[in-house]
């Protein structure tokens, strides 16, 4: 449940950013945001009780938590003009994506 809400919010931020900026500008890969999102994924996995890792679920966590999360973090930083917005987006998206590993939605677990 948290992962779906975070994924939807990340996609919205990325779409708003792409509509407001030109597509001709070259963007660098946000490696620092990727590292922060990956660390938040690992921390989120620990917090929710270290559920078993299945390849399909791990793929969702890494794609939505790390890759899409870092793109959303970069977009949030550029849209807001504040560095903390990017870091908060990367960490929140990474931690929320760890809930993809649960068998049931977190509020109902």
Biopython code that builds the backbone (N, CA, C, O; Angstrom):
import numpy as np
from Bio.PDB.StructureBuilder import StructureBuilder

atoms = [
    (1, "UNK", "N", (0.817, -1.173, 0.000)),
    (1, "UNK", "CA", (0.000, 0.000, 0.000)),
    (1, "UNK", "C", (0.874, 1.255, 0.000)),
    (1, "UNK", "O", (0.638, 2.175, -0.783)),
    (2, "UNK", "N", (1.883, 1.295, 0.875)),
    (2, "UNK", "CA", (2.787, 2.443, 0.908)),
    (2, "UNK", "C", (3.608, 2.524, -0.374)),
    (2, "UNK", "O", (3.876, 3.614, -0.879)),
    (3, "UNK", "N", (4.007, 1.364, -0.898)),
    (3, "UNK", "CA", (4.825, 1.344, -2.110)),
    (3, "UNK", "C", (4.043, 1.881, -3.303)),
    (3, "UNK", "O", (4.598, 2.600, -4.134)),
    (4, "UNK", "N", (2.784, 1.545, -3.393)),
    (4, "UNK", "CA", (1.967, 2.021, -4.506)),
    (4, "UNK", "C", (1.763, 3.528, -4.412)),
    (4, "UNK", "O", (1.846, 4.229, -5.420)),
    (5, "UNK", "N", (1.499, 4.027, -3.215)),
    (5, "UNK", "CA", (1.336, 5.476, -3.030)),
    (5, "UNK", "C", (2.627, 6.223, -3.346)),
    (5, "UNK", "O", (2.600, 7.275, -3.985)),
    (6, "UNK", "N", (3.759, 5.677, -2.898)),
    (6, "UNK", "CA", (5.051, 6.317, -3.179)),
    (6, "UNK", "C", (5.359, 6.275, -4.672)),
    (6, "UNK", "O", (5.867, 7.250, -5.225)),
    (7, "UNK", "N", (5.058, 5.159, -5.327)),
    (7, "UNK", "CA", (5.311, 5.045, -6.764)),
    (7, "UNK", "C", (4.472, 6.045, -7.541)),
    (7, "UNK", "O", (4.968, 6.679, -8.472)),
    (8, "UNK", "N", (3.220, 6.190, -7.173)),
    (8, "UNK", "CA", (2.349, 7.155, -7.837)),
    (8, "UNK", "C", (2.854, 8.578, -7.639)),
    (8, "UNK", "O", (2.863, 9.370, -8.582)),
    (9, "UNK", "N", (3.272, 8.908, -6.426)),
    (9, "UNK", "CA", (3.800, 10.249, -6.153)),
    (9, "UNK", "C", (5.090, 10.511, -6.933)),
    (9, "UNK", "O", (5.297, 11.616, -7.434)),
    (10, "UNK", "N", (5.957, 9.500, -7.038)),
    (10, "UNK", "CA", (7.204, 9.667, -7.787)),
    (10, "UNK", "C", (6.934, 9.909, -9.262)),
    (10, "UNK", "O", (7.573, 10.757, -9.884)),
    (11, "UNK", "N", (5.994, 9.169, -9.820)),
    (11, "UNK", "CA", (5.664, 9.345, -11.240)),
    (11, "UNK", "C", (5.087, 10.741, -11.470)),
    (11, "UNK", "O", (5.409, 11.378, -12.473)),
    (12, "UNK", "N", (4.252, 11.222, -10.572)),
    (12, "UNK", "CA", (3.675, 12.555, -10.713)),
    (12, "UNK", "C", (4.751, 13.624, -10.674)),
    (12, "UNK", "O", (4.726, 14.553, -11.481)),
    (13, "UNK", "N", (5.700, 13.512, -9.748)),
    (13, "UNK", "CA", (6.787, 14.500, -9.659)),
    (13, "UNK", "C", (7.629, 14.475, -10.935)),
    (13, "UNK", "O", (7.996, 15.529, -11.455)),
    (14, "UNK", "N", (7.933, 13.294, -11.435)),
    (14, "UNK", "CA", (8.735, 13.188, -12.662)),
    (14, "UNK", "C", (7.988, 13.792, -13.847)),
    (14, "UNK", "O", (8.591, 14.494, -14.659)),
    (15, "UNK", "N", (6.689, 13.531, -13.960)),
    (15, "UNK", "CA", (5.910, 14.083, -15.066)),
    (15, "UNK", "C", (5.801, 15.601, -14.988)),
    (15, "UNK", "O", (5.913, 16.282, -16.007)),
    (16, "UNK", "N", (5.586, 16.132, -13.797)),
    (16, "UNK", "CA", (5.533, 17.594, -13.643)),
    (16, "UNK", "C", (6.875, 18.209, -14.017)),
    (16, "UNK", "O", (6.922, 19.238, -14.691)),
    (17, "UNK", "N", (7.954, 17.590, -13.586)),
    (17, "UNK", "CA", (9.287, 18.096, -13.903)),
    (17, "UNK", "C", (9.545, 18.060, -15.407)),
    (17, "UNK", "O", (10.103, 19.004, -15.967)),
    (18, "UNK", "N", (9.143, 16.980, -16.055)),
    (18, "UNK", "CA", (9.396, 16.873, -17.501)),
    (18, "UNK", "C", (8.554, 17.872, -18.290)),
    (18, "UNK", "O", (8.970, 18.309, -19.363)),
    (19, "UNK", "N", (7.387, 18.238, -17.785)),
    (19, "UNK", "CA", (6.566, 19.229, -18.478)),
    (19, "UNK", "C", (7.116, 20.647, -18.297)),
    (19, "UNK", "O", (6.928, 21.499, -19.165)),
    (20, "UNK", "N", (7.791, 20.902, -17.181)),
    (20, "UNK", "CA", (8.267, 22.257, -16.900)),
    (20, "UNK", "C", (9.658, 22.539, -17.441)),
    (20, "UNK", "O", (10.031, 23.703, -17.593)),
    (21, "UNK", "N", (10.427, 21.514, -17.732)),
    (21, "UNK", "CA", (11.783, 21.736, -18.228)),
    (21, "UNK", "C", (11.884, 21.273, -19.670)),
    (21, "UNK", "O", (11.068, 20.484, -20.148)),
    (22, "UNK", "N", (12.891, 21.773, -20.345)),
    (22, "UNK", "CA", (13.080, 21.366, -21.733)),
    (22, "UNK", "C", (13.690, 19.975, -21.792)),
    (22, "UNK", "O", (14.473, 19.594, -20.921)),
    (23, "UNK", "N", (13.335, 19.232, -22.801)),
    (23, "UNK", "CA", (13.840, 17.866, -22.930)),
    (23, "UNK", "C", (15.200, 17.822, -23.618)),
    (23, "UNK", "O", (15.800, 16.751, -23.712)),
    (24, "UNK", "N", (15.699, 18.949, -24.098)),
    (24, "UNK", "CA", (16.978, 18.962, -24.800)),
    (24, "UNK", "C", (18.165, 19.031, -23.852)),
    (24, "UNK", "O", (19.289, 18.722, -24.249)),
    (25, "UNK", "N", (17.940, 19.423, -22.630)),
    (25, "UNK", "CA", (19.041, 19.546, -21.666)),
    (25, "UNK", "C", (19.535, 18.160, -21.266)),
    (25, "UNK", "O", (18.741, 17.243, -21.055)),
    (26, "UNK", "N", (20.839, 18.019, -21.166)),
    (26, "UNK", "CA", (21.438, 16.748, -20.764)),
    (26, "UNK", "C", (21.466, 16.662, -19.252)),
    (26, "UNK", "O", (21.935, 17.578, -18.575)),
    (27, "UNK", "N", (20.964, 15.561, -18.729)),
    (27, "UNK", "CA", (20.920, 15.359, -17.281)),
    (27, "UNK", "C", (21.968, 14.336, -16.890)),
    (27, "UNK", "O", (22.208, 13.371, -17.616)),
    (28, "UNK", "N", (22.584, 14.548, -15.752)),
    (28, "UNK", "CA", (23.541, 13.573, -15.243)),
    (28, "UNK", "C", (22.797, 12.561, -14.382)),
    (28, "UNK", "O", (21.701, 12.831, -13.890)),
    (29, "UNK", "N", (23.395, 11.413, -14.210)),
    (29, "UNK", "CA", (22.796, 10.384, -13.368)),
    (29, "UNK", "C", (22.954, 10.783, -11.909)),
    (29, "UNK", "O", (24.068, 11.076, -11.473)),
    (30, "UNK", "N", (21.866, 10.801, -11.144)),
    (30, "UNK", "CA", (21.940, 11.217, -9.739)),
    (30, "UNK", "C", (22.466, 10.086, -8.846)),
    (30, "UNK", "O", (21.697, 9.461, -8.116)),
    (31, "UNK", "N", (23.764, 9.829, -8.906)),
    (31, "UNK", "CA", (24.356, 8.717, -8.159)),
    (31, "UNK", "C", (24.189, 8.868, -6.660)),
    (31, "UNK", "O", (23.944, 7.881, -5.966)),
    (32, "UNK", "N", (24.315, 10.072, -6.149)),
    (32, "UNK", "CA", (24.183, 10.250, -4.696)),
    (32, "UNK", "C", (22.757, 9.947, -4.242)),
    (32, "UNK", "O", (22.555, 9.381, -3.167)),
    (33, "UNK", "N", (21.777, 10.315, -5.046)),
    (33, "UNK", "CA", (20.390, 9.988, -4.705)),
    (33, "UNK", "C", (20.145, 8.489, -4.819)),
    (33, "UNK", "O", (19.374, 7.926, -4.042)),
    (34, "UNK", "N", (20.793, 7.841, -5.778)),
    (34, "UNK", "CA", (20.661, 6.382, -5.900)),
    (34, "UNK", "C", (21.213, 5.686, -4.664)),
    (34, "UNK", "O", (20.609, 4.738, -4.162)),
    (35, "UNK", "N", (22.345, 6.146, -4.176)),
    (35, "UNK", "CA", (22.939, 5.554, -2.976)),
    (35, "UNK", "C", (22.051, 5.788, -1.757)),
    (35, "UNK", "O", (21.870, 4.884, -0.941)),
    (36, "UNK", "N", (21.500, 6.984, -1.628)),
    (36, "UNK", "CA", (20.613, 7.275, -0.499)),
    (36, "UNK", "C", (19.343, 6.432, -0.569)),
    (36, "UNK", "O", (18.878, 5.930, 0.455)),
    (37, "UNK", "N", (18.778, 6.271, -1.762)),
    (37, "UNK", "CA", (17.569, 5.467, -1.923)),
    (37, "UNK", "C", (17.853, 3.996, -1.636)),
    (37, "UNK", "O", (17.025, 3.314, -1.033)),
    (38, "UNK", "N", (19.011, 3.503, -2.059)),
    (38, "UNK", "CA", (19.370, 2.110, -1.786)),
    (38, "UNK", "C", (19.560, 1.881, -0.295)),
    (38, "UNK", "O", (19.129, 0.857, 0.235)),
    (39, "UNK", "N", (20.200, 2.822, 0.386)),
    (39, "UNK", "CA", (20.362, 2.715, 1.840)),
    (39, "UNK", "C", (18.999, 2.763, 2.534)),
    (39, "UNK", "O", (18.769, 2.037, 3.500)),
    (40, "UNK", "N", (18.100, 3.612, 2.047)),
    (40, "UNK", "CA", (16.758, 3.691, 2.625)),
    (40, "UNK", "C", (15.972, 2.403, 2.365)),
    (40, "UNK", "O", (15.181, 1.981, 3.208)),
    (41, "UNK", "N", (16.185, 1.781, 1.211)),
    (41, "UNK", "CA", (15.552, 0.482, 0.925)),
    (41, "UNK", "C", (16.009, -0.560, 1.935)),
    (41, "UNK", "O", (15.198, -1.312, 2.475)),
    (42, "UNK", "N", (17.301, -0.598, 2.183)),
    (42, "UNK", "CA", (17.843, -1.569, 3.142)),
    (42, "UNK", "C", (17.317, -1.289, 4.545)),
    (42, "UNK", "O", (16.961, -2.220, 5.267)),
    (43, "UNK", "N", (17.263, -0.035, 4.934)),
    (43, "UNK", "CA", (16.738, 0.328, 6.246)),
    (43, "UNK", "C", (15.250, -0.006, 6.350)),
    (43, "UNK", "O", (14.791, -0.502, 7.379)),
    (44, "UNK", "N", (14.502, 0.267, 5.288)),
    (44, "UNK", "CA", (13.084, -0.075, 5.273)),
    (44, "UNK", "C", (12.859, -1.577, 5.380)),
    (44, "UNK", "O", (11.925, -2.022, 6.047)),
    (45, "UNK", "N", (13.709, -2.353, 4.727)),
    (45, "UNK", "CA", (13.628, -3.810, 4.811)),
    (45, "UNK", "C", (13.852, -4.276, 6.249)),
    (45, "UNK", "O", (13.166, -5.180, 6.725)),
    (46, "UNK", "N", (14.806, -3.661, 6.936)),
    (46, "UNK", "CA", (15.054, -4.002, 8.337)),
    (46, "UNK", "C", (13.880, -3.604, 9.233)),
    (46, "UNK", "O", (13.508, -4.349, 10.140)),
    (47, "UNK", "N", (13.307, -2.446, 8.982)),
    (47, "UNK", "CA", (12.222, -1.944, 9.820)),
    (47, "UNK", "C", (10.965, -2.797, 9.687)),
    (47, "UNK", "O", (10.276, -3.031, 10.680)),
    (48, "UNK", "N", (10.653, -3.266, 8.479)),
    (48, "UNK", "CA", (9.423, -4.044, 8.303)),
    (48, "UNK", "C", (9.584, -5.509, 8.688)),
    (48, "UNK", "O", (8.659, -6.301, 8.504)),
    (49, "UNK", "N", (10.722, -5.872, 9.210)),
    (49, "UNK", "CA", (10.887, -7.217, 9.747)),
    (49, "UNK", "C", (11.649, -8.191, 8.884)),
    (49, "UNK", "O", (11.506, -9.401, 9.065)),
    (50, "UNK", "N", (12.439, -7.725, 7.969)),
    (50, "UNK", "CA", (13.268, -8.553, 7.094)),
    (50, "UNK", "C", (12.496, -9.696, 6.437)),
    (50, "UNK", "O", (12.812, -10.863, 6.667)),
    (51, "UNK", "N", (11.483, -9.374, 5.618)),
    (51, "UNK", "CA", (10.733, -10.434, 4.940)),
    (51, "UNK", "C", (11.618, -11.157, 3.920)),
    (51, "UNK", "O", (12.657, -10.646, 3.503)),
    (52, "UNK", "N", (11.184, -12.341, 3.534)),
    (52, "UNK", "CA", (11.941, -13.122, 2.550)),
    (52, "UNK", "C", (12.028, -12.357, 1.233)),
    (52, "UNK", "O", (11.094, -11.660, 0.836)),
    (53, "UNK", "N", (13.167, -12.504, 0.568)),
    (53, "UNK", "CA", (13.392, -11.778, -0.681)),
    (53, "UNK", "C", (13.162, -12.727, -1.853)),
    (53, "UNK", "O", (13.796, -13.777, -1.952)),
    (54, "UNK", "N", (12.250, -12.343, -2.733)),
    (54, "UNK", "CA", (11.939, -13.082, -3.950)),
    (54, "UNK", "C", (12.390, -12.206, -5.115)),
    (54, "UNK", "O", (12.256, -10.984, -5.055)),
    (55, "UNK", "N", (12.925, -12.817, -6.179)),
    (55, "UNK", "CA", (13.498, -12.053, -7.279)),
    (55, "UNK", "C", (12.518, -11.032, -7.859)),
    (55, "UNK", "O", (12.891, -9.880, -8.082)),
    (56, "UNK", "N", (11.282, -11.433, -8.104)),
    (56, "UNK", "CA", (10.308, -10.510, -8.691)),
    (56, "UNK", "C", (10.046, -9.309, -7.797)),
    (56, "UNK", "O", (9.945, -8.179, -8.275)),
    (57, "UNK", "N", (9.936, -9.557, -6.501)),
    (57, "UNK", "CA", (9.719, -8.459, -5.560)),
    (57, "UNK", "C", (10.960, -7.585, -5.421)),
    (57, "UNK", "O", (10.852, -6.364, -5.308)),
    (58, "UNK", "N", (12.125, -8.199, -5.428)),
    (58, "UNK", "CA", (13.364, -7.433, -5.335)),
    (58, "UNK", "C", (13.529, -6.526, -6.552)),
    (58, "UNK", "O", (14.021, -5.403, -6.433)),
    (59, "UNK", "N", (13.122, -7.009, -7.713)),
    (59, "UNK", "CA", (13.164, -6.196, -8.923)),
    (59, "UNK", "C", (12.297, -4.953, -8.754)),
    (59, "UNK", "O", (12.718, -3.851, -9.106)),
    (60, "UNK", "N", (11.076, -5.123, -8.212)),
    (60, "UNK", "CA", (10.201, -3.969, -7.966)),
    (60, "UNK", "C", (10.833, -2.981, -6.998)),
    (60, "UNK", "O", (10.771, -1.769, -7.206)),
    (61, "UNK", "N", (11.439, -3.500, -5.947)),
    (61, "UNK", "CA", (12.073, -2.631, -4.951)),
    (61, "UNK", "C", (13.203, -1.824, -5.579)),
    (61, "UNK", "O", (13.304, -0.616, -5.365)),
    (62, "UNK", "N", (14.042, -2.490, -6.347)),
    (62, "UNK", "CA", (15.187, -1.789, -6.931)),
    (62, "UNK", "C", (14.769, -0.805, -8.015)),
    (62, "UNK", "O", (15.321, 0.292, -8.097)),
    (63, "UNK", "N", (13.812, -1.176, -8.839)),
    (63, "UNK", "CA", (13.381, -0.258, -9.902)),
    (63, "UNK", "C", (12.664, 0.944, -9.311)),
    (63, "UNK", "O", (13.024, 2.084, -9.605)),
    (64, "UNK", "N", (11.640, 0.701, -8.470)),
    (64, "UNK", "CA", (10.860, 1.811, -7.935)),
    (64, "UNK", "C", (11.589, 2.547, -6.826)),
    (64, "UNK", "O", (11.469, 3.768, -6.717)),
    (65, "UNK", "N", (12.338, 1.837, -6.006)),
    (65, "UNK", "CA", (13.007, 2.488, -4.891)),
    (65, "UNK", "C", (14.263, 3.213, -5.272)),
    (65, "UNK", "O", (14.508, 4.324, -4.802)),
    (66, "UNK", "N", (15.071, 2.601, -6.122)),
    (66, "UNK", "CA", (16.371, 3.181, -6.433)),
    (66, "UNK", "C", (16.330, 3.996, -7.729)),
    (66, "UNK", "O", (16.657, 5.183, -7.723)),
    (67, "UNK", "N", (15.935, 3.374, -8.822)),
    (67, "UNK", "CA", (16.005, 4.071, -10.109)),
    (67, "UNK", "C", (14.959, 5.178, -10.231)),
    (67, "UNK", "O", (15.307, 6.336, -10.460)),
    (68, "UNK", "N", (13.690, 4.830, -10.079)),
    (68, "UNK", "CA", (12.635, 5.838, -10.196)),
    (68, "UNK", "C", (12.718, 6.827, -9.026)),
    (68, "UNK", "O", (12.463, 8.020, -9.194)),
    (69, "UNK", "N", (13.075, 6.323, -7.851)),
    (69, "UNK", "CA", (13.214, 7.208, -6.687)),
    (69, "UNK", "C", (14.290, 8.257, -6.864)),
    (69, "UNK", "O", (14.116, 9.405, -6.453)),
    (70, "UNK", "N", (15.414, 7.871, -7.478)),
    (70, "UNK", "CA", (16.482, 8.852, -7.688)),
    (70, "UNK", "C", (16.102, 9.872, -8.758)),
    (70, "UNK", "O", (16.468, 11.043, -8.661)),
    (71, "UNK", "N", (15.373, 9.429, -9.772)),
    (71, "UNK", "CA", (14.891, 10.381, -10.782)),
    (71, "UNK", "C", (13.897, 11.359, -10.162)),
    (71, "UNK", "O", (13.938, 12.556, -10.444)),
    (72, "UNK", "N", (13.005, 10.845, -9.317)),
    (72, "UNK", "CA", (12.042, 11.717, -8.642)),
    (72, "UNK", "C", (12.748, 12.668, -7.680)),
    (72, "UNK", "O", (12.340, 13.822, -7.544)),
    (73, "UNK", "N", (13.794, 12.201, -7.018)),
    (73, "UNK", "CA", (14.551, 13.061, -6.105)),
    (73, "UNK", "C", (15.232, 14.193, -6.859)),
    (73, "UNK", "O", (15.222, 15.341, -6.417)),
    (74, "UNK", "N", (15.814, 13.862, -7.985)),
    (74, "UNK", "CA", (16.448, 14.890, -8.808)),
    (74, "UNK", "C", (15.419, 15.905, -9.303)),
    (74, "UNK", "O", (15.680, 17.108, -9.321)),
    (75, "UNK", "N", (14.253, 15.411, -9.701)),
    (75, "UNK", "CA", (13.184, 16.299, -10.164)),
    (75, "UNK", "C", (12.667, 17.168, -9.026)),
    (75, "UNK", "O", (12.410, 18.356, -9.223)),
    (76, "UNK", "N", (12.510, 16.589, -7.834)),
    (76, "UNK", "CA", (12.026, 17.359, -6.682)),
    (76, "UNK", "C", (13.006, 18.461, -6.308)),
    (76, "UNK", "O", (12.596, 19.564, -5.948)),
    (77, "UNK", "N", (14.302, 18.165, -6.392)),
    (77, "UNK", "CA", (15.313, 19.175, -6.073)),
    (77, "UNK", "C", (15.252, 20.328, -7.071)),
    (77, "UNK", "O", (15.325, 21.496, -6.688)),
    (78, "UNK", "N", (15.119, 19.992, -8.349)),
    (78, "UNK", "CA", (15.073, 21.047, -9.357)),
    (78, "UNK", "C", (13.780, 21.846, -9.293)),
    (78, "UNK", "O", (13.787, 23.056, -9.519)),
    (79, "UNK", "N", (12.667, 21.181, -8.985)),
    (79, "UNK", "CA", (11.399, 21.894, -8.905)),
    (79, "UNK", "C", (11.332, 22.815, -7.695)),
    (79, "UNK", "O", (10.831, 23.935, -7.793)),
    (80, "UNK", "N", (11.838, 22.347, -6.550)),
    (80, "UNK", "CA", (11.740, 23.153, -5.334)),
    (80, "UNK", "C", (12.899, 24.125, -5.177)),
    (80, "UNK", "O", (12.755, 25.181, -4.560)),
    (81, "UNK", "N", (14.044, 23.769, -5.735)),
    (81, "UNK", "CA", (15.224, 24.614, -5.573)),
    (81, "UNK", "C", (15.934, 24.383, -4.251)),
    (81, "UNK", "O", (16.848, 25.131, -3.903)),
    (82, "UNK", "N", (15.535, 23.373, -3.519)),
    (82, "UNK", "CA", (16.140, 23.076, -2.219)),
    (82, "UNK", "C", (16.719, 21.673, -2.238)),
    (82, "UNK", "O", (16.096, 20.739, -2.743)),
    (83, "UNK", "N", (17.905, 21.534, -1.688)),
    (83, "UNK", "CA", (18.582, 20.229, -1.692)),
    (83, "UNK", "C", (17.875, 19.217, -0.802)),
    (83, "UNK", "O", (17.844, 18.030, -1.126)),
    (84, "UNK", "N", (17.308, 19.667, 0.318)),
    (84, "UNK", "CA", (16.666, 18.729, 1.246)),
    (84, "UNK", "C", (15.462, 18.038, 0.615)),
    (84, "UNK", "O", (15.127, 16.917, 0.996)),
    (85, "UNK", "N", (14.810, 18.686, -0.340)),
    (85, "UNK", "CA", (13.653, 18.059, -0.996)),
    (85, "UNK", "C", (14.080, 16.827, -1.780)),
    (85, "UNK", "O", (13.372, 15.820, -1.793)),
    (86, "UNK", "N", (15.234, 16.904, -2.432)),
    (86, "UNK", "CA", (15.747, 15.750, -3.159)),
    (86, "UNK", "C", (16.118, 14.607, -2.242)),
    (86, "UNK", "O", (15.803, 13.449, -2.516)),
    (87, "UNK", "N", (16.793, 14.937, -1.144)),
    (87, "UNK", "CA", (17.194, 13.891, -0.198)),
    (87, "UNK", "C", (15.984, 13.256, 0.470)),
    (87, "UNK", "O", (15.947, 12.040, 0.659)),
    (88, "UNK", "N", (15.001, 14.063, 0.826)),
    (88, "UNK", "CA", (13.789, 13.537, 1.459)),
    (88, "UNK", "C", (13.019, 12.637, 0.499)),
    (88, "UNK", "O", (12.491, 11.603, 0.907)),
    (89, "UNK", "N", (12.951, 13.020, -0.765)),
    (89, "UNK", "CA", (12.256, 12.208, -1.760)),
    (89, "UNK", "C", (12.973, 10.885, -1.974)),
    (89, "UNK", "O", (12.327, 9.841, -2.059)),
    (90, "UNK", "N", (14.290, 10.912, -2.063)),
    (90, "UNK", "CA", (15.063, 9.683, -2.264)),
    (90, "UNK", "C", (14.898, 8.728, -1.086)),
    (90, "UNK", "O", (14.689, 7.530, -1.277)),
    (91, "UNK", "N", (14.990, 9.253, 0.116)),
    (91, "UNK", "CA", (14.892, 8.391, 1.308)),
    (91, "UNK", "C", (13.477, 7.879, 1.524)),
    (91, "UNK", "O", (13.295, 6.710, 1.865)),
    (92, "UNK", "N", (12.479, 8.720, 1.335)),
    (92, "UNK", "CA", (11.094, 8.298, 1.515)),
    (92, "UNK", "C", (10.695, 7.268, 0.472)),
    (92, "UNK", "O", (10.077, 6.254, 0.798)),
    (93, "UNK", "N", (11.045, 7.526, -0.777)),
    (93, "UNK", "CA", (10.719, 6.565, -1.833)),
    (93, "UNK", "C", (11.440, 5.246, -1.657)),
    (93, "UNK", "O", (10.864, 4.186, -1.906)),
    (94, "UNK", "N", (12.687, 5.294, -1.232)),
    (94, "UNK", "CA", (13.442, 4.064, -1.010)),
    (94, "UNK", "C", (12.884, 3.241, 0.129)),
    (94, "UNK", "O", (12.736, 2.025, 0.010)),
    (95, "UNK", "N", (12.573, 3.903, 1.236)),
    (95, "UNK", "CA", (12.025, 3.178, 2.386)),
    (95, "UNK", "C", (10.639, 2.622, 2.083)),
    (95, "UNK", "O", (10.327, 1.499, 2.480)),
    (96, "UNK", "N", (9.816, 3.380, 1.395)),
    (96, "UNK", "CA", (8.468, 2.908, 1.070)),
    (96, "UNK", "C", (8.505, 1.743, 0.091)),
    (96, "UNK", "O", (7.643, 0.866, 0.136)),
    (97, "UNK", "N", (9.493, 1.729, -0.790)),
    (97, "UNK", "CA", (9.550, 0.644, -1.778)),
    (97, "UNK", "C", (9.881, -0.698, -1.145)),
    (97, "UNK", "O", (9.624, -1.742, -1.746)),
    (98, "UNK", "N", (10.444, -0.691, 0.049)),
    (98, "UNK", "CA", (10.733, -1.956, 0.731)),
    (98, "UNK", "C", (9.454, -2.724, 1.051)),
    (98, "UNK", "O", (9.496, -3.938, 1.250)),
    (99, "UNK", "N", (8.329, -2.036, 1.101)),
    (99, "UNK", "CA", (7.071, -2.722, 1.398)),
    (99, "UNK", "C", (6.586, -3.577, 0.234)),
    (99, "UNK", "O", (5.627, -4.333, 0.393)),
    (100, "UNK", "N", (7.231, -3.478, -0.945)),
    (100, "UNK", "CA", (6.910, -4.405, -2.040)),
    (100, "UNK", "C", (7.230, -5.841, -1.626)),
    (100, "UNK", "O", (6.659, -6.781, -2.181)),
    (101, "UNK", "N", (8.124, -6.023, -0.670)),
    (101, "UNK", "CA", (8.534, -7.359, -0.258)),
    (101, "UNK", "C", (7.531, -8.058, 0.653)),
    (101, "UNK", "O", (7.639, -9.263, 0.878)),
    (102, "UNK", "N", (6.578, -7.334, 1.169)),
    (102, "UNK", "CA", (5.583, -7.917, 2.074)),
    (102, "UNK", "C", (4.552, -8.745, 1.310)),
    (102, "UNK", "O", (4.248, -8.456, 0.152)),
    (103, "UNK", "N", (4.022, -9.767, 1.961)),
    (103, "UNK", "CA", (2.966, -10.578, 1.353)),
    (103, "UNK", "C", (1.621, -9.868, 1.370)),
    (103, "UNK", "O", (0.811, -10.040, 0.459)),
    (104, "UNK", "N", (1.382, -9.071, 2.405)),
    (104, "UNK", "CA", (0.129, -8.334, 2.544)),
    (104, "UNK", "C", (0.445, -6.853, 2.651)),
    (104, "UNK", "O", (1.563, -6.486, 3.011)),
    (105, "UNK", "N", (-0.525, -5.995, 2.343)),
    (105, "UNK", "CA", (-0.288, -4.560, 2.515)),
    (105, "UNK", "C", (0.024, -4.234, 3.970)),
    (105, "UNK", "O", (-0.566, -4.815, 4.881)),
    (106, "UNK", "N", (0.937, -3.319, 4.182)),
    (106, "UNK", "CA", (1.453, -3.029, 5.526)),
    (106, "UNK", "C", (0.371, -2.654, 6.547)),
    (106, "UNK", "O", (0.415, -3.181, 7.658)),
    (107, "UNK", "N", (-0.582, -1.791, 6.248)),
    (107, "UNK", "CA", (-1.554, -1.472, 7.296)),
    (107, "UNK", "C", (-2.385, -2.677, 7.729)),
    (107, "UNK", "O", (-2.939, -2.685, 8.828)),
    (108, "UNK", "N", (-2.474, -3.695, 6.871)),
    (108, "UNK", "CA", (-3.306, -4.846, 7.162)),
    (108, "UNK", "C", (-2.490, -6.063, 7.603)),
    (108, "UNK", "O", (-3.049, -7.141, 7.804)),
    (109, "UNK", "N", (-1.173, -5.899, 7.755)),
    (109, "UNK", "CA", (-0.307, -7.039, 8.094)),
    (109, "UNK", "C", (-0.462, -7.484, 9.523)),
    (109, "UNK", "O", (0.200, -8.429, 9.950)),
]
sb = StructureBuilder()
sb.init_structure("model")
sb.init_model(0)
sb.init_chain("A")
sb.init_seg("    ")
for serial, (resi, resn, name, xyz) in enumerate(atoms, 1):
    if name == "N":
        sb.init_residue(resn, " ", resi, " ")
    sb.init_atom(name, np.array(xyz, "f"), 0.0, 1.0, " ", f" {name:<3s}", serial, name[0])
structure = sb.get_structure()
